[in-house]
Amino acid sequence: MRSWLCIFVLLALGAASWAQQDGSQETSPTPATAPANSSKQESSGAKPADQASSPDLSPPRSDRVRAQDLGSSGGESSSKDTQTDLSPPEDDAKIHPKSSSAVAEAEAGISSDGITEFHTWNPHEAAKSIEVGDFYFKRKNYRAAEGRYRDALGYKENDAVATIRLAICLEKLGVFDDARAEYESYLKILPHGPEAEQAQKAIERLKSEAAKSQ
């Protein structure tokens, strides 16, 4: 009886030991079977052959640019600093014989009509110049008044007030031919204006004075 009991205990222990070894083999993980070259590519960050041949279209990064890679030349200048060639074309003197004198007058600020200064249309500045001209005229500073009236006509061409007062001022200065021309200009601007009768009388007076001097 005891011998059978010993045999049964030994068999039970053997079965338990075999079951434990079999379970440990099933739960243990199997090693990865990936090829060695793929693990090397992943660790080194190398790209596949098809990706390595395609161009890199990403913009350059400023943190990867080195100063020595830029070279020592300054590069092309911007359009703002580019000098434009203003030299005349060939045979320009033959085609336009008076161009050189016109350029010289333009650089000096003189037009073909003898005008040395140009103004933009500005009625407000014209009225202000007339007011200053009247200030000088009342103090018999006719030369200064003449300049202000001409400034007014530069800002507002064919201004009737500036024209008639310039004519009177020129007559005071003894410039009779120019004064008569300004009186006539006033009559062209305002044939029936408030100063038309005065302008007509002044023209007749200046004509008679011119006839006497001849």
Secondary structure, 3 states (H helix, E strand, C coil): CHHHHHHHHHHHHHHHHHHHHHHHHHHCCCCCCCCHHHHHHHHHCCCCHHHHHCCCCCCCCHHHCCHHHHCCCCCCCCCCCCCCCCCCCCCHHHHCCCHHHHHHHHHHCCCCCCCCCCCCCCHHHHHHHHHHHHHHHHCCCHHHHHHHHHHHHHHCCCCHHHHHHHHHHHHHHCCHHHHHHHHHHHHHHCCCCCCHHHHHHHHHHHHHHHHHHC
